[in-house]
């Protein structure tokens, strides 16, 4: 059964803009994570005051207990804007519910009482599997039918945040699609592609479960800048916004672009896995709010993953996160 997301309200034809707000201090929850670190950099680039928030204390990091609302309020006390980039993709159902659902639900409730703006980072996994044969771009109002623990709990978090719009909360969900960068997480398929391409010699092949899978990729740095830009908009927008390029890129094309970047020939072998289909977002709502075009072609994405090109046939990609070599 598909799950509906509460409709967006705000600076669109379906609603009205909230009063303007000046953002001076940003708190990034999950600021030590893969995407969170890039968001922290984007905040610093803007010269805004910053609080990095995590479960565990560390240099320059404020610890927060997500099960204790008073601890959360203290950690976020100075913020005008809170960006929640925390997320859990593992198999532990309790952690998935706590991180992906309960945490954003509590942050949205605190956004009302503490009077700060919340940008919650959602995921394209909330849409679920691709519709067979469809190449339509997915909009914010399209139905969601996630089939994974991650997708289901992320959707529950998105719904919990958006329900607070009805209570007057200044909240926005930035639904982020696929990201590319160096130091990829272990569960990102681009990591396997990069390692296979990096090991190619003068003649070789890369095996992919389904090279015809099409996804919407953007650079992590662009997505982080987009999330911060949404948060600091003078005219507040409450609702759901896709953060995506709107550009289809197949796994097979990415592998070919990686090999071309490194100067090695490659053939792509299809392992015959179930077809991944076409999941590409519609960025129209984002572009109506923010002038920050995603100009990433396949070559741009590859450079963000592999770094500068090398003309050597025996070149290797840098050691990436999750690589046990």
N, C-alpha and C positions, 0 to 999 in steps of 0.2 A: 504494500500500500504506500502510495506517495504521501509525503508529509508537506503540508503547506507552511510557508514562512509568513509571519505577519507582514502586511504590506508596508512599504517604506513611506515615511512622511518626511517632509522637509522641502528643500529647494528644488522641487520638481513640480510638474503640472498637477500632481496628486496631493499637494500640500503646500505649506508656506514655511518660509525660513524663520528660524528662531532669532532672538536678538543677538547682535554681534558680541563677541567675547575675545578679549586679548589673552593670548597664551604666553606665559613667561617661564613656567616651570613644568617639565614633563617627567613623569615617572614611567619607566618601562618595566612591566612585570614579565619575568622570563627573559630579562636582558642579558643573561649569560648563554642563552641558547643560540642555535645556528642562525635563525632569522633575527632573534632578539639583538644579537651583537651588531648586525647591520642596521637595525633601527636605532640603536644607541649612537652609531656613527652618524646617521642621518640627522639625529637631534643635535649632536655636537656641531655638525656642519652649519646648522642654522644659528648657532651661538646661544641656544636656550639653556637655562639652568636644567640640570638633569639629576634624577635619582634612579639608580639601577637597583631593581628589586628581584630577589630570588629566595628560594627556600633556604639556601645555605649562605651564611655570611662569607665575606671575602673582602679583599682590598677594594675599596670604592663601591661596595655592594651593601645594601640594606637588607637584612633578613626579614622574612615575613612568613608567618604561619597561616596558610590558607584555610585552616580549620578554626581560626580565631578571628572574629570580626574586629575586635579591638586591636589586635596586632596588625591587621590589614589597614585599619584607619590610621594608626600611628605611622606605619611605613610610608603611607601615601599622603600624609597630612599637608605637605607643602605644595602638592601638585595642583596645577590648573587642568592638566590633561594627563590621563592615565591610558597607556597603550598596553593591552594585554596580549603578549605574544607567546604565552605559555601554552604548551600542547604536549600530549603524550600519545605516541603511536604504537606502543607495545601491546602485549597480550593480557596484561593484568587489568581485569575489568574494573576493579576498585579504583586503581590509579587513573584509568581512563575517565570514569565518571567524575572523580574528584577534580581532575585537572581540566578536562574538556567541557564539563557541564557545571559542576557546583561552583568552581572558582569564578567563571564569568557571570554566573547567576548572582553570586554575592557581590561582585564588583559593580554590577548594574544597580543593585539595591543601594550600595554605598554611594553611587554617583548621585543619587537623589539627596541623601542625608548630608553628604560632605560637599555637595555642590561643585563637583568637578566633571569635566567631560570625559567620556570613556570611548576609546576605539578598541573594539575587540577584533582580533584577527581570526577570521573563519577560514574555511578550506573548501576548495572545489570538490573534495571527497564527499561533501554533503550532498552533491547531486546524485551520487551513486554510479552505477554502470552506464555506459553509453547505450543509447537506443540503437539497435541494429539498423544499419543502412542510413541513419540520419547524419547529415553534415551541418545541421542548423547550429548557430551559435546560441549558447545558453544565457538567458537573461536572469536577472534577479528574481523575477516573478515566476519563473518556470518551476514545476514541481520537483521535489527532492525525494529520492528513494534509496538512501545509502544501504549498503549490504555488509559493511565492515564495522567492527567495533569502533574504530577511529571515526569513520564517517558518521555513524549514528550518534556518538557522543558529541562530536563537533556540531552536528545539526541541533541537538538538544541545547547546547550552549548558545548557539545563534538565536534560537527561538526564545530562550530565557532572557537574553539581552534585549531583543526587540520587543518583547512584551512590556518591558519597562518604559518604552516610548509612551504608552498609554497613561503612565503615571507621571509623565512630565520629565523623565530622565533625559539628559543630553547624551545619547548613546548612538554609536554607529558601528556596524559590522563591516569590516573590510574582508570580503571573501577572496582569498588569494589562490591563484591557480599555480601551475608548476613553475618551480624556480631553478635557475642554473647559477652555479658559482664554483669557485675552488673550495676545497675542503668539504666535499659533499657528505651528507649523512650516510650511514651504512645502508639504509633502506631505500636510498634514491637509486633508481635504475641507471641513471647517468654515470654513477660511480663504476658500475660493472662495464658499461660501454667504454668509458675512458681507460680503464685498466686493460681491457682487451685490445683496444686500438694502440695503446702505448707499448704493447708487447709485440706488435706486428713487425715482421722483417720486411724484406724486399718483395715478398709475396705472401699473402695470408688472408684469412677470413675472420669475420666476427660473427658469432652465433647469437641471435636474438630470439626470444620467445615468440614475439610477433612484431616484425619490423614495420607492419602497416599501421600499428597503433599511432593515433594522432592526438597530440596534446597541445596545450596553450602554454608556451614557455616564455618567461621573462627573466632577466637578470635579477638576482637577489638584491643588489644595490638599488636597482630601479624600484622594485616592489617596496623596499624599506622607505625610500624617499616618497613614494606615493602614499604609503600609510601615514607618514608624518604630515604630509601635505594635507591629507584629509582631516587630520586632527587639529591643525592650526588654522583652518579656514576661518576668516572673520565671520562669515555668515554660517552659522551652524546648520548641519544637516543631520537629521535623525533617520536611521533606516539602514538599508543593506546596499552595499556597492561592490560590484565585481572589480577586483584589481587584477587585470589581465591585459594581454596584448591584443587579443582577438585574432591572432595569426596562427593558422594550423601548421604544425611541424611534425612529421612522422619520425619515429625512432630510427628507421632506416636512413632517412635523410640526415639526421644528426650524426650518425656514425660515419657516413660518407664525408660529411663536412669536417669531422674530427680528423679523419685520415688525410684529407686534403690539406688541412691546417698543418699537420706534421710532415707532410711530404711523402706519404707512403700509400701505395695502392691497396685497395681493400675490396673484398667481395663480402656480401652480407648473406648469411645463411639463416633461413627461416626454420625455427625449431618446431613450428606447428602448434604452438600453444593456443588456447582459446583467444579469439580475436578481441583486442582491446577497444576497438571502435574509435569514435571521434568525440572528444570532449574539449571544446573550445568555447571560451567565454565571450560575451558581448560587452565591450567596454564603454558603450554609449553613455551610460549614466555617469561613469567616472569622468569621461571627457567633458560632460556638461558641467562638472564641478571644478575640475582641475586641469590646467594646461600643462600636462606633463606626458608627452607622447612616448609610447614604448616603441622604439625604432629597431628592436632587436631582430635581425635576420639570423639564420642558422649560424653564419660565420661569427656574428657578434656573440652569440651564446657560447660557441666553442671557445672563443678567446677568453671568455670569463671563466671557463672551466680549466683550460689547458695552459693559459698564459701565452707568452710570446711564441711565435712559430719557430721551429728549428728545421733547417734544410737537411739534417742528417737522417739517413734511412734507419739507423738503429736508435733513434731518439726514444726516450721513455717519458711518460707523464710524471709529474711530481708525485711523491707518496701522498695519498689522500687519506682523509679520516676513514677509519674502518679497514684500511689496507694492512694486512698482517705480514707482508713480505719483510 
